[in-house]
Amino acid sequence: MSDIGQYLQTVALKDVKYYGFHGFYPEEQLTGIYFLIDVTVSFKPNNDTENINNTVNYERLNSIIIEEMVIPKKMLETVVDAILKRVLKTYDFLTTAEVQIRKLNPPMPGEVGQSLVKLTYNKQ
């Protein structure tokens, strides 16, 4: 990469499946449900691309997801906010970051495949 300032690198985890106990209604927090979580981040790459300290380690992203998903919350908005804040604290060089959570087959009338909450950060 000769002119590093023109590049933007993306690292992502998609469809991280986790059985969690998030939900507004008490029965959701008792029975649990499957969630799919996506985390996508972008940053200006460093010339030393072989050094894991110069990039985003997606194993660490996965750990952040799991650590936050284990804590039951009433609102998915709270969960995506907690994950995003942890990602930004861990990697202060990010240009953009996005966290998305989909609740699979949410318990409501009709056949709903998934509900979704997404939060995006853009460095100004």
DSSP file (Angstrom, degrees, kcal/mol; ACC not computed):
  #  RESIDUE AA STRUCTURE BP1 BP2  ACC     N-H-->O    O-->H-N    N-H-->O    O-->H-N    TCO  KAPPA ALPHA  PHI   PSI    X-CA   Y-CA   Z-CA
    1    1 A M              0   0    0      0, 0.0     3,-0.4     0, 0.0     6,-0.0   0.000 360.0 360.0 360.0 101.4    0.0    0.0    0.0
    2    2 A S        +     0   0    0      1,-0.3     2,-0.8     2,-0.1     3,-0.1   0.934 360.0  35.8 -75.8 -47.3    2.0    2.9   -1.2
    3    3 A D    >   +     0   0    0      1,-0.2     3,-2.0     2,-0.0    -1,-0.3  -0.738  69.8 179.3-109.0  83.6   -0.3    5.8   -0.4
    4    4 A I  G >  S+     0   0    0     -2,-0.8     3,-1.4    -3,-0.4    -1,-0.2   0.731  70.6  71.2 -60.2 -26.4   -1.8    4.6    2.9
    5    5 A G  G 3  S+     0   0    0      1,-0.3    -1,-0.3    -3,-0.1    -2,-0.0   0.656  93.5  56.6 -66.6 -15.7   -4.0    7.8    3.4
    6    6 A Q  G <  S+     0   0    0     -3,-2.0     2,-0.3     2,-0.0    -1,-0.3   0.493  93.8  83.9 -94.1  -3.7   -6.3    6.8    0.5
    7    7 A Y    <   -     0   0    0     -3,-1.4     2,-0.4    -4,-0.2     0, 0.0  -0.721  52.5-168.1-103.5 149.7   -7.2    3.4    2.0
    8    8 A L        -     0   0    0     -2,-0.3     2,-0.3    36,-0.2    36,-0.2  -0.980  15.0-151.9-132.6 121.9   -9.9    2.5    4.5
    9    9 A Q  E     -A   43   0A   0     34,-3.4    34,-2.0    -2,-0.4     2,-0.4  -0.735   5.1-155.6 -97.6 142.4   -9.8   -1.1    5.9
   10   10 A T  E     -A   42   0A   0     -2,-0.3     2,-0.4    32,-0.2    32,-0.2  -0.957  10.5-177.6-118.9 135.3  -12.8   -2.9    7.2
   11   11 A V  E     +A   41   0A   0     30,-2.3    30,-2.6    -2,-0.4     2,-0.3  -0.995  18.2 168.9-126.1 135.8  -12.9   -5.7    9.7
   12   12 A A  E     -A   40   0A   0     -2,-0.4     2,-0.4    28,-0.2    28,-0.2  -0.990  32.8-151.9-148.4 153.6  -16.2   -7.4   10.6
   13   13 A L  E     -A   39   0A   0     26,-2.4    26,-2.3    -2,-0.3     2,-0.4  -0.998  26.5-166.2-119.3 131.0  -17.9  -10.2   12.3
   14   14 A K  E     +     0   0A   0     -2,-0.4    24,-0.2    24,-0.2     3,-0.2  -0.932  59.3   3.7-122.2 142.1  -21.3  -11.2   10.8
   15   15 A D  E     +     0   0A   0     -2,-0.4     2,-0.8     1,-0.2    23,-0.2   0.866  66.2 180.0  56.9  44.2  -24.0  -13.4   12.1
   16   16 A V  E     -A   37   0A   0     21,-2.6    21,-1.9    -3,-0.2     2,-0.5  -0.681  21.5-146.2 -72.6 112.1  -22.5  -14.1   15.5
   17   17 A K  E     +A   36   0A   0     -2,-0.8     2,-0.4    19,-0.2    19,-0.2  -0.708  26.4 168.3 -91.3 127.9  -25.3  -16.3   16.9
   18   18 A Y  E     -A   35   0A   0     17,-2.4    17,-2.4    -2,-0.5     2,-0.7  -0.999  33.0-137.1-142.3 135.0  -25.9  -16.1   20.6
   19   19 A Y  E     +A   34   0A   0     -2,-0.4     2,-0.2    15,-0.2    15,-0.2  -0.830  43.4 164.6 -90.8 114.3  -28.7  -17.4   22.9
   20   20 A G  E     -A   33   0A   0     13,-2.5    13,-2.3    -2,-0.7    50,-0.1  -0.739  46.2-128.2-131.0 176.0  -29.5  -14.5   25.2
   21   21 A F        +     0   0    0     48,-0.5     2,-0.3    -2,-0.2    11,-0.1  -0.207  55.6 135.5-120.8  39.1  -32.1  -13.3   27.7
   22   22 A H        +     0   0    0     11,-0.2    52,-0.2    50,-0.2     2,-0.2  -0.678  23.7 113.5 -88.0 142.3  -32.8   -9.8   26.4
   23   23 A G        -     0   0    0     50,-2.1    52,-0.2    -2,-0.3     6,-0.1  -0.719  64.6-117.9 162.7 150.6  -36.3   -8.5   26.1
   24   24 A F  S    S+     0   0    0     -2,-0.2    -1,-0.1     4,-0.1    51,-0.1   0.856  94.9  71.9 -70.1 -36.4  -38.8   -6.0   27.5
   25   25 A Y  S >> S-     0   0    0     49,-0.1     3,-1.2     1,-0.1     4,-1.2  -0.624  84.4-127.4 -88.7 140.9  -41.2   -8.6   28.7
   26   26 A P  H 3> S+     0   0    0      0, 0.0     4,-0.9     0, 0.0     3,-0.3   0.841 108.3  58.9 -54.1 -37.3  -40.3  -10.8   31.8
   27   27 A E  H 3> S+     0   0    0      1,-0.2     4,-2.7     2,-0.2     5,-0.4   0.832 100.8  56.3 -64.9 -29.9  -41.0  -14.0   29.9
   28   28 A E  H <> S+     0   0    0     -3,-1.2     4,-1.7     1,-0.2    -1,-0.2   0.869 106.4  50.2 -66.1 -35.6  -38.3  -13.1   27.3
   29   29 A Q  H  < S+     0   0    0     -4,-1.2    -1,-0.2    -3,-0.3    -2,-0.2   0.662 115.3  44.4 -77.3 -15.0  -35.8  -12.8   30.1
   30   30 A L  H  < S+     0   0    0     -4,-0.9    -2,-0.2    -3,-0.3    -1,-0.2   0.858 123.4  29.9 -91.5 -43.9  -36.8  -16.2   31.5
   31   31 A T  H  < S-     0   0    0     -4,-2.7    -3,-0.2    -5,-0.1    -2,-0.2   0.797  94.1-154.6 -91.1 -29.9  -37.0  -18.3   28.3
   32   32 A G     <  -     0   0    0     -4,-1.7     2,-0.3    -5,-0.4   -11,-0.2   0.008   3.7-140.8  77.1 171.8  -34.4  -16.5   26.1
   33   33 A I  E     -A   20   0A   0    -13,-2.3   -13,-2.5   -15,-0.1     2,-0.3  -0.972  23.1 -88.6-163.9 161.2  -34.1  -16.4   22.3
   34   34 A Y  E     -A   19   0A   0     70,-0.3    70,-2.4    -2,-0.3     2,-0.3  -0.605  38.8-170.7 -83.5 142.5  -31.5  -16.5   19.6
   35   35 A F  E     -AB  18 103A   0    -17,-2.4   -17,-2.4    -2,-0.3     2,-0.5  -0.939  15.3-147.7-126.6 150.0  -29.8  -13.3   18.4
   36   36 A L  E     -AB  17 102A   0     66,-2.4    66,-2.8    -2,-0.3     2,-0.4  -0.989  19.2-164.5-115.8 129.2  -27.5  -12.5   15.5
   37   37 A I  E     -AB  16 101A   0    -21,-1.9   -21,-2.6    -2,-0.5     2,-0.4  -0.940   7.1-169.7-119.3 135.0  -25.0   -9.8   16.0
   38   38 A D  E     - B   0 100A   0     62,-2.7    62,-2.6    -2,-0.4     2,-0.4  -0.980   2.2-175.2-120.2 134.8  -22.9   -8.0   13.4
   39   39 A V  E     +AB  13  99A   0    -26,-2.3   -26,-2.4    -2,-0.4     2,-0.4  -0.991   6.3 177.6-128.4 124.2  -20.0   -5.7   14.2
   40   40 A T  E     +AB  12  98A   0     58,-2.5    58,-2.5    -2,-0.4     2,-0.3  -0.993   2.6 176.3-128.2 127.9  -18.3   -3.8   11.4
   41   41 A V  E     -AB  11  97A   0    -30,-2.6   -30,-2.3    -2,-0.4     2,-0.3  -0.946   9.8-163.3-130.7 151.8  -15.4   -1.3   11.9
   42   42 A S  E     +AB  10  96A   0     54,-2.3    53,-3.0    -2,-0.3    54,-1.5  -0.971  16.2 156.4-133.7 150.5  -13.3    0.7    9.5
   43   43 A F  E     -A    9   0A   0    -34,-2.0   -34,-3.4    -2,-0.3    51,-0.1  -0.979  49.2 -86.2-162.4 163.2  -10.0    2.5    9.9
   44   44 A K        -     0   0    0     49,-0.5   -36,-0.2    -2,-0.3   -39,-0.1  -0.702  54.7-123.3 -77.5 122.9   -6.9    3.8    8.1
   45   45 A P        -     0   0    0      0, 0.0     2,-0.2     0, 0.0   -38,-0.1  -0.306  14.9-126.9 -71.8 152.4   -4.5    0.9    7.8
   46   46 A N        -     0   0    0      8,-0.6     8,-0.1     2,-0.1     3,-0.0  -0.637  22.0-117.7 -90.1 152.2   -1.0    1.0    9.1
   47   47 A N  S    S+     0   0    0     -2,-0.2     2,-1.5     1,-0.2     3,-0.1   0.803 106.4  70.9 -61.3 -29.3    1.9    0.0    6.8
   48   48 A D    >   +     0   0    0      1,-0.2     3,-1.3     2,-0.1    -1,-0.2  -0.618  58.8 164.0 -90.7  78.9    2.8   -2.9    9.1
   49   49 A T  T 3   +     0   0    0     -2,-1.5    -1,-0.2     1,-0.3    -2,-0.1   0.558  66.1  67.4 -76.4  -7.9   -0.2   -5.1    8.3
   50   50 A E  T 3  S+     0   0    0     -3,-0.1     2,-0.7     3,-0.0    -1,-0.3   0.481  81.4  88.6 -88.6  -2.6    1.5   -8.2    9.8
   51   51 A N    X   -     0   0    0     -3,-1.3     3,-2.2     1,-0.1     4,-0.0  -0.865  67.1-154.0-100.1 115.7    1.3   -6.7   13.3
   52   52 A I  G >  S+     0   0    0     -2,-0.7     3,-1.2     1,-0.3    -1,-0.1   0.734  93.0  66.5 -61.8 -22.3   -2.0   -7.6   15.1
   53   53 A N  G 3  S+     0   0    0      1,-0.2    -1,-0.3     3,-0.1     4,-0.0   0.610  95.1  58.8 -73.4 -10.9   -1.6   -4.5   17.2
   54   54 A N  G <  S+     0   0    0     -3,-2.2    -8,-0.6    -6,-0.2    -1,-0.2   0.215 110.3  39.8-100.9  13.3   -2.1   -2.4   14.1
   55   55 A T  S <  S-     0   0    0     -3,-1.2     2,-0.6   -10,-0.1    -5,-0.0  -0.768  95.5 -81.9-142.8-173.6   -5.5   -3.8   13.2
   56   56 A V        -     0   0    0     -2,-0.2     2,-0.8   -15,-0.1    -3,-0.1  -0.902  37.3-140.0-101.6 122.5   -8.7   -4.9   14.8
   57   57 A N    >>  -     0   0    0     -2,-0.6     4,-1.8     1,-0.2     3,-0.7  -0.723   6.6-158.0 -83.5 112.1   -8.5   -8.4   16.2
   58   58 A Y  H 3> S+     0   0    0     -2,-0.8     4,-2.0     1,-0.3    -1,-0.2   0.713  91.3  63.2 -70.0 -17.3  -11.9  -10.0   15.4
   59   59 A E  H 3> S+     0   0    0      2,-0.2     4,-1.9     1,-0.2    -1,-0.3   0.885 104.5  47.9 -67.2 -37.4  -11.4  -12.5   18.2
   60   60 A R  H <> S+     0   0    0     -3,-0.7     4,-2.4     2,-0.2    -2,-0.2   0.895 108.4  54.0 -68.3 -39.4  -11.4   -9.5   20.6
   61   61 A L  H  X S+     0   0    0     -4,-1.8     4,-2.3     1,-0.2    -2,-0.2   0.927 108.3  50.2 -57.4 -43.8  -14.6   -8.3   18.9
   62   62 A N  H  X S+     0   0    0     -4,-2.0     4,-2.5     1,-0.2    -2,-0.2   0.897 108.7  51.7 -62.5 -40.8  -16.2  -11.6   19.5
   63   63 A S  H  X S+     0   0    0     -4,-1.9     4,-2.8     2,-0.2    -1,-0.2   0.906 108.8  50.8 -62.4 -41.5  -15.2  -11.5   23.2
   64   64 A I  H  X S+     0   0    0     -4,-2.4     4,-1.9     2,-0.2     5,-0.2   0.929 110.5  49.7 -61.8 -45.0  -16.8   -8.1   23.6
   65   65 A I  H  X S+     0   0    0     -4,-2.3     4,-2.7     1,-0.2    -2,-0.2   0.954 113.7  44.6 -57.1 -52.2  -20.0   -9.3   22.0
   66   66 A I  H  X S+     0   0    0     -4,-2.5     4,-1.5     1,-0.2    -2,-0.2   0.907 111.1  53.4 -62.3 -43.8  -20.2  -12.4   24.3
   67   67 A E  H  < S+     0   0    0     -4,-2.8    -1,-0.2     1,-0.2     4,-0.2   0.850 116.1  39.6 -62.0 -34.6  -19.3  -10.4   27.4
   68   68 A E  H >< S+     0   0    0     -4,-1.9     3,-1.1    -5,-0.2    -2,-0.2   0.832 110.8  57.0 -83.7 -33.6  -22.1   -7.9   26.7
   69   69 A M  H 3< S+     0   0    0     -4,-2.7   -48,-0.5     1,-0.2    -2,-0.2   0.752  96.8  64.3 -69.7 -22.7  -24.7  -10.5   25.5
   70   70 A V  T 3< S+     0   0    0     -4,-1.5    -1,-0.2    -5,-0.2    -2,-0.1   0.673  87.2  80.1 -74.7 -15.5  -24.4  -12.4   28.8
   71   71 A I  S <  S-     0   0    0     -3,-1.1    -1,-0.1    -4,-0.2   -51,-0.0  -0.823  86.5-130.4 -95.9 107.1  -25.9   -9.4   30.7
   72   72 A P        -     0   0    0      0, 0.0     2,-0.3     0, 0.0   -50,-0.2  -0.291  30.4-180.0 -60.6 135.9  -29.7   -9.4   30.3
   73   73 A K        -     0   0    0     -4,-0.1   -50,-2.1     1,-0.1     3,-0.1  -0.952  32.7-135.5-132.4 152.6  -31.1   -6.0   29.2
   74   74 A K  S    S+     0   0    0     -2,-0.3     2,-0.4   -52,-0.2   -49,-0.1   0.875  91.0  45.5 -73.5 -37.5  -34.7   -5.0   28.5
   75   75 A M    >>  -     0   0    0    -52,-0.2     4,-1.1     1,-0.1     3,-0.7  -0.898  65.8-147.1-116.9 134.8  -33.9   -3.1   25.4
   76   76 A L  H 3> S+     0   0    0     -2,-0.4     4,-2.8     1,-0.2     5,-0.3   0.789 100.8  68.3 -64.6 -27.1  -31.7   -4.1   22.4
   77   77 A E  H 3> S+     0   0    0      1,-0.2     4,-1.8     2,-0.2    -1,-0.2   0.875  99.4  49.6 -57.7 -37.7  -30.8   -0.4   22.1
   78   78 A T  H <> S+     0   0    0     -3,-0.7     4,-2.1     2,-0.2    -1,-0.2   0.872 110.3  50.4 -68.7 -38.0  -29.0   -0.7   25.4
   79   79 A V  H  X S+     0   0    0     -4,-1.1     4,-2.4     2,-0.2     5,-0.2   0.944 111.1  46.2 -67.7 -48.6  -27.1   -3.8   24.2
   80   80 A V  H  X S+     0   0    0     -4,-2.8     4,-2.7     1,-0.2     5,-0.2   0.893 112.7  52.1 -63.2 -37.6  -25.9   -2.3   20.9
   81   81 A D  H  X S+     0   0    0     -4,-1.8     4,-2.5    -5,-0.3    -1,-0.2   0.922 109.9  48.2 -62.6 -44.3  -24.8    0.8   22.7
   82   82 A A  H  X S+     0   0    0     -4,-2.1     4,-1.9     2,-0.2    -2,-0.2   0.913 113.8  46.4 -63.8 -43.7  -22.8   -1.2   25.3
   83   83 A I  H  X S+     0   0    0     -4,-2.4     4,-2.4     2,-0.2    -2,-0.2   0.943 113.4  48.8 -63.9 -47.3  -21.1   -3.2   22.6
   84   84 A L  H  X S+     0   0    0     -4,-2.7     4,-2.6     1,-0.2     5,-0.2   0.916 110.3  50.6 -61.3 -44.0  -20.3   -0.2   20.5
   85   85 A K  H  X S+     0   0    0     -4,-2.5     4,-2.0     1,-0.2    -1,-0.2   0.899 111.2  48.9 -61.3 -40.4  -18.9    1.8   23.4
   86   86 A R  H  X S+     0   0    0     -4,-1.9     4,-2.1     2,-0.2    -1,-0.2   0.900 111.2  49.7 -66.2 -40.5  -16.6   -1.2   24.3
   87   87 A V  H  X S+     0   0    0     -4,-2.4     4,-2.4     1,-0.2    -2,-0.2   0.933 112.6  47.1 -63.1 -45.9  -15.4   -1.5   20.7
   88   88 A L  H  < S+     0   0    0     -4,-2.6    -1,-0.2     1,-0.2    -2,-0.2   0.849 112.2  49.9 -66.5 -34.2  -14.6    2.2   20.5
   89   89 A K  H  < S+     0   0    0     -4,-2.0     3,-0.3    -5,-0.2    -1,-0.2   0.880 113.5  46.2 -69.6 -37.4  -12.8    2.2   23.9
   90   90 A T  H  < S+     0   0    0     -4,-2.1     2,-0.5     1,-0.3    -2,-0.2   0.867 123.8  32.5 -71.8 -37.6  -10.7   -0.8   22.8
   91   91 A Y    ><  +     0   0    0     -4,-2.4     3,-1.2    -5,-0.2    -1,-0.3  -0.805  64.1 173.2-125.8  88.4   -9.9    0.6   19.4
   92   92 A D  T 3  S+     0   0    0     -2,-0.5    -1,-0.1    -3,-0.3    -4,-0.1   0.511  72.3  69.0 -75.7  -3.3   -9.6    4.4   19.6
   93   93 A F  T 3  S+     0   0    0    -50,-0.0   -49,-0.5   -49,-0.0    -1,-0.2   0.314  70.3 127.2 -96.2   8.0   -8.3    4.7   16.0
   94   94 A L    <   -     0   0    0     -3,-1.2   -51,-0.2    -6,-0.2     3,-0.1  -0.384  42.1-166.9 -71.1 142.4  -11.6    3.7   14.3
   95   95 A T  S    S+     0   0    0    -53,-3.0    28,-3.1     1,-0.4     2,-0.3   0.818  77.7   6.0 -90.9 -42.6  -13.1    5.9   11.6
   96   96 A T  E     -BC  42 122A   0    -54,-1.5   -54,-2.3    26,-0.2    -1,-0.4  -0.971  63.1-178.3-138.6 155.0  -16.5    4.1   11.6
   97   97 A A  E     -BC  41 121A   0     24,-2.1    24,-3.5    -2,-0.3     2,-0.4  -0.975   2.2-173.8-152.4 142.1  -18.1    1.4   13.7
   98   98 A E  E     -BC  40 120A   0    -58,-2.5   -58,-2.5    -2,-0.3     2,-0.4  -0.997   4.5-170.0-141.2 134.2  -21.5   -0.2   13.4
   99   99 A V  E     -BC  39 119A   0     20,-2.5    20,-2.6    -2,-0.4     2,-0.4  -0.989   9.5-179.2-123.7 132.3  -23.2   -2.7   15.7
  100  100 A Q  E     -BC  38 118A   0    -62,-2.6   -62,-2.7    -2,-0.4     2,-0.4  -0.997   7.2-168.7-133.7 133.9  -26.4   -4.5   14.7
  101  101 A I  E     -BC  37 117A   0     16,-2.8    16,-2.3    -2,-0.4     2,-0.5  -0.987   2.4-166.5-124.1 132.7  -28.5   -7.0   16.7
  102  102 A R  E     -BC  36 116A   0    -66,-2.8   -66,-2.4    -2,-0.4     2,-0.6  -0.977  12.5-147.2-118.4 126.6  -31.3   -9.1   15.2
  103  103 A K  E     -BC  35 115A   0     12,-1.9    12,-1.8    -2,-0.5     2,-0.3  -0.831  23.8-133.5 -90.0 119.3  -33.7  -11.0   17.4
  104  104 A L  E    S- C   0 114A   0    -70,-2.4   -70,-0.3    -2,-0.6    10,-0.3  -0.578  76.5 -10.5 -80.2 132.6  -34.7  -14.1   15.6
  105  105 A N  S    S-     0   0    0      8,-2.9    -1,-0.3    -2,-0.3     8,-0.2   0.927  84.4-150.0  47.2  60.4  -38.4  -15.0   15.5
  106  106 A P        -     0   0    0      0, 0.0     2,-1.3     0, 0.0     6,-0.3  -0.295  24.2-102.9 -61.2 143.1  -39.4  -12.3   18.1
  107  107 A P  S    S+     0   0    0      0, 0.0   -79,-0.1     0, 0.0    -2,-0.0  -0.517  77.5 110.6 -74.1  94.8  -42.5  -13.3   20.1
  108  108 A M  S    S-     0   0    0     -2,-1.3     4,-0.3     2,-0.3     0, 0.0  -0.971  74.5 -70.9-156.0 163.0  -45.3  -11.3   18.6
  109  109 A P  S    S+     0   0    0      0, 0.0     2,-0.1     0, 0.0     0, 0.0  -0.228  98.5  23.7 -59.9 147.5  -48.4  -12.0   16.5
  110  110 A G  S    S-     0   0    0      1,-0.1     2,-0.9     2,-0.0    -2,-0.3  -0.209 106.7 -60.3  86.7 177.3  -47.8  -13.0   12.9
  111  111 A E        +     0   0    0     -2,-0.1     2,-0.6    -6,-0.0    -1,-0.1  -0.849  58.3 175.9-103.2 102.2  -44.7  -14.6   11.5
  112  112 A V        -     0   0    0     -2,-0.9     3,-0.1    -6,-0.3    -4,-0.1  -0.929  19.1-162.1-110.4 120.6  -41.8  -12.2   12.0
  113  113 A G        -     0   0    0     -2,-0.6    -8,-2.9     1,-0.3     2,-0.3   0.904  68.1 -25.6 -67.8 -42.9  -38.4  -13.4   11.0
  114  114 A Q  E     -C  104   0A   0    -10,-0.3     2,-0.3    -9,-0.1    -1,-0.3  -0.969  47.8-136.3-167.7 151.8  -36.4  -11.0   13.0
  115  115 A S  E     -C  103   0A   0    -12,-1.8   -12,-1.9    -2,-0.3     2,-0.4  -0.800  29.4-152.9-106.6 159.3  -36.4   -7.6   14.6
  116  116 A L  E     -C  102   0A   0     -2,-0.3     2,-0.4   -14,-0.2   -14,-0.2  -0.993  20.1-177.5-141.7 139.3  -33.3   -5.3   14.3
  117  117 A V  E     -C  101   0A   0    -16,-2.3   -16,-2.8    -2,-0.4     2,-0.4  -0.998  15.3-178.1-132.2 132.6  -31.6   -2.6   16.2
  118  118 A K  E     -C  100   0A   0     -2,-0.4     2,-0.4   -18,-0.2   -18,-0.2  -0.982  10.9-170.0-134.3 142.3  -28.5   -0.9   14.7
  119  119 A L  E     -C   99   0A   0    -20,-2.6   -20,-2.5    -2,-0.4     2,-0.4  -1.000   9.7-164.4-132.8 133.1  -26.2    1.9   16.0
  120  120 A T  E     -C   98   0A   0     -2,-0.4     2,-0.4   -22,-0.2   -22,-0.2  -0.939   5.7-160.5-123.3 139.7  -23.5    3.6   13.9
  121  121 A Y  E     -C   97   0A   0    -24,-3.5   -24,-2.1    -2,-0.4     2,-0.4  -0.964   6.9-176.0-116.2 133.6  -20.5    5.7   14.9
  122  122 A N  E     -C   96   0A   0     -2,-0.4     2,-0.3   -26,-0.2   -26,-0.2  -0.987  24.9-130.5-128.7 121.6  -18.7    8.1   12.4
  123  123 A K              0   0    0    -28,-3.1   -28,-0.0    -2,-0.4    -2,-0.0  -0.526 360.0 360.0 -70.0 130.6  -15.6    9.9   13.5
  124  124 A Q              0   0    0     -2,-0.3    -1,-0.1     0, 0.0   -29,-0.0   0.434 360.0 360.0 -90.2 360.0  -15.9   13.6   12.7
